[in-house]
Amino acid sequence: MQKFEYQCVWILALGNTTTRVLNTYGREGWELVSAWGPWFYFKRPLQ
């Protein structure tokens, strides 16, 4: 069974800044699971 770590991030930005932050998390291996307002929820497999 694969295990994951989760992270909840508050991103209070608009447009390009939000895109830049989300791309940074993606490069670090985080997968966007959900977004609710300024809260973004990520997961990535544990090594």
Helices and strands as residue ranges (DSSP letters): E 4-10, H 16-27, E 31-36, E 39-45
